[in-house]
Amino acid sequence: MVIIKQIEQTKEENEVKEQKKPVEQMPEKTTKKIQIKGNPKRAMIAVASVLGAIVIVYVGVSVYYMSRFLPGTKLNERKVGGYTAEKVKSEAADEIHSYVLKIQERENKEESISGSDIDLEPQWGSEIEEMIKAQSGFAWPIKLFAPDKLENETLVSYDANKLDQKIDELDCMQPKNQIEPENASIAPYDKENGFSLKPCVMGTTIDREKFDAAVDEAVEQLAETVSVEDADAYVNPTVFDDDENLAAAIDTVNDYAKTTITYQIGESTEVLDASTFGDWISLNKKEKPVISKKKVAEYVGELARKYNTCYTAKKLKTSYDKTVTIGLSCYGWKVDNDKETKEIIKEIKAGKPVTRDLNYLMTANSHEGNDYGDSYVEINLTAQHLFLYKEGKLVIESDFVSGNHARGFDTPTGAYGITYTQKDATLRGDNYETPVSYWMPFAGNVGMHDASWRSQFGGSIYKTAGSHGCINLPPSVAKVIFENVSKNYPVLVYELPGTESTAAADQASAAEVVRLIDAIGTVTDKSGDAIEKAQTKYDKLNSNAKTYVTNYSTLEKAQKDFRKLSKTQEKKKKENKN
C-alpha cells in the first residue's frame, strides 16, 4: 500500500471563459443636461438575464466537476483539481513504472533498486472514483477559497523474489563489506596512559530482517529514499563512547593498575604488574570490570611449572661417594594453584604493591640446587644403613632392618617428607599391634621407629625377617633422629648395588684396626710406624666398618703425642748442635 505521489496540476482546458464584447466608440457630442425617465420593467429583465447567465454558468461548471476533482484539490499533496479518475491513475502509473528507490547507507554510500527490476505495477481499486463521487460538484466556488486536501492509498504489486534477489546483490549485503560492530571498551594497558577508552565501532553489518521490512515498506509507499540508519536496520554496538558505566569502569581498572606483586622465590624474583594482567580484565554485561580467573590460573600454572619440584627426580651424592637418581618423588615445592589464583585476584582489586612468596601445598628446604638442601635422612636399603644430616653435618648413622623382602613387604624407594612425628604411638596392621616410643612416618604407613625387640640390625636380616615395610632402628638411634627431625623433613630412600651390608666382615676389619691401635701402647720416638700402619688400615675401612672402631680417639691422641715428641726431639738436636 503506498501513498500516490504528487500529480502535477495541468491547467483546466475546459474552464469556462467569459466573452468580452468590444466597447463602441461614441462620437463626440455636445453635453446637454436632460432628464431621462426610468423604465422599471426593462431593468428587471436585465437583472434576471444576468442572474440566469450566472446560474447557467454555475450549473454547467458544477456538472463539469461531477466527474472531476474540485478546483484546488490536493491528493496526497499533489494538485489534481479538474483531473478525472483515469487521468490520476494514468499519471500515477507512469510514475510507478519509472520508480527508483534510493538506499542511503553509512559512509555516504548510496545504492538503488528500480521498479522495473521487480515488476512494480499499480493495483487500482475504486478509491479514486469514490473520492470524486463523495464530493459535491456544486461546491466548486467554495473550493476556490478552501480547497480539499485528500489522502489515498494505492495498491502496488511486485515480484517479492526479484526484490529479494536485488537486495542480495546490493554491495551493502556482501559479507566482505559488512564490518562487525564493536562496543566501546577499555583499550589495552600501556605504561604511559594506563587504561583508556577504546571507541566503539559502528560497523556496517545489516540486520536483514529489519532491512527487508524497511525496503518493502518504502516500495509499497513509493518512497524516493530509504535510510538504513533511520530504519534502525544496522546492527549497532550496545555500549557507546559516552557510556557512564564504561567511564566508571576505566577509573576502576586504573586503580587496579596500581598493583604490583613482587615474588621473592629463593634468589629468584618474579614481578606481576598491569603490563601482564591488563589483558586479564574485561567488562561483563553490566559493564563492570571482571578479572579472568582462567587467565590468572594460566599465569599461576606457568609459575608452578617453573618452580614446582615435587614429583621430579632427585639426584643425591650419597655418603658412599656415589650419585644416585631417586625417581619417585613426593617431596618438594608444590604451588597451591587455587589459593594463589584467588590471592592474585584479591590483590589486583586492592590496587597496592605487594612483596611475598608463592602459596604452596608442599614446601621444601631450598629453592636453589637440590630442594632437600643439606638437612635430610639418607636411607640406603642395599646397605641397610642410614645417615642423618642436619645443616650439612652428620648427626648420626646406623644400621637398620627394612621391609621383609621374602614376604613382599619391601620398603619403597623415593624422596619423601616426614608426615608427622609422634611419641609413644601404637602401630597396627593385619595381625599385629606394636607399641613404639618414636614414630616418624614418611610414606603412608611406612616410617622410621624404634624396634626394642630386635637385638641385631643391618646385614641381610631384612631378606627373610624384615618388617612390614618400616625402618626398624635401635631405640637409641630412633631417639636421636626423633629429636632432630620435624614434619616434612626430607627422607631419601634408595638402593645402591655394591654397598650390600657386610657386617661380619666390617667388624673383623674393624677389629684388626682396633688391635693395631691398642698395639701402639705408650708413644715413643719408635711409635711412628705403628701409628701410620693403624691410620692406613682405618682409612681403608668403609663407613660402616669405621663405626666398629671404638678406640679411634686413642689413635688420634697417639698421633698428637707423637707429633709433640718429634718436635721436642728436633729442638734438642738443634740445641746440641749449637
Sequence and secondary structure as in RCSB ss.txt:
>XXXX:A:sequence
MVIIKQIEQTKEENEVKEQKKPVEQMPEKTTKKIQIKGNPKRAMIAVASVLGAIVIVYVGVSVYYMSRFLPGTKL
NERKVGGYTAEKVKSEAADEIHSYVLKIQERENKEESISGSDIDLEPQWGSEIEEMIKAQSGFAWPIKLFAPDKL
ENETLVSYDANKLDQKIDELDCMQPKNQIEPENASIAPYDKENGFSLKPCVMGTTIDREKFDAAVDEAVEQLAET
VSVEDADAYVNPTVFDDDENLAAAIDTVNDYAKTTITYQIGESTEVLDASTFGDWISLNKKEKPVISKKKVAEYV
GELARKYNTCYTAKKLKTSYDKTVTIGLSCYGWKVDNDKETKEIIKEIKAGKPVTRDLNYLMTANSHEGNDYGDS
YVEINLTAQHLFLYKEGKLVIESDFVSGNHARGFDTPTGAYGITYTQKDATLRGDNYETPVSYWMPFAGNVGMHD
ASWRSQFGGSIYKTAGSHGCINLPPSVAKVIFENVSKNYPVLVYELPGTESTAAADQASAAEVVRLIDAIGTVTD
KSGDAIEKAQTKYDKLNSNAKTYVTNYSTLEKAQKDFRKLSKTQEKKKKENKN
>XXXX:A:secstr
 EE         TT                         HHHHHHHHHHHHHHHHHHHHHHHHHGGGS  TT EE
TTEE TT  HHHHHHHHHHHHHT EEEEE GGG EEEEEGGGGT EEE  SHHHHHHHHS GGGHHHHTTS  EE
  EEEEE  HHHHHHHHHHSGGGSGGG    B  EE   BTTTBS EE  B    B HHHHHHHHHHHHHTT SE
EETTTTT B   SS TT HHHHHHHHHHHHHTT EEEEEETTEEEEE HHHHGGGEEE TTS EEE HHHHHHHH
HHHHHHH  TTS EEEE TTS EEEE  B  S EE HHHHHHHHHHHHHHT EEEE   EEE  S SSSSTTTT 
EEEEETTTTEEEEEETTEEEEEEE B B TTTT     EEEE    EEEEEEEETTEEEEEEEEEEEETTEEEEE
 TT S  STTHHHHH BSSSEEE HHHHHHHHHH  TT EEEEE  TT    HHHHHHHHHHHHHHHHHH S  T
T HHHHHHHHHHHHTS HHHHTT TTHHHHHHHHHHHHHHHHHHHHHHHHHH 
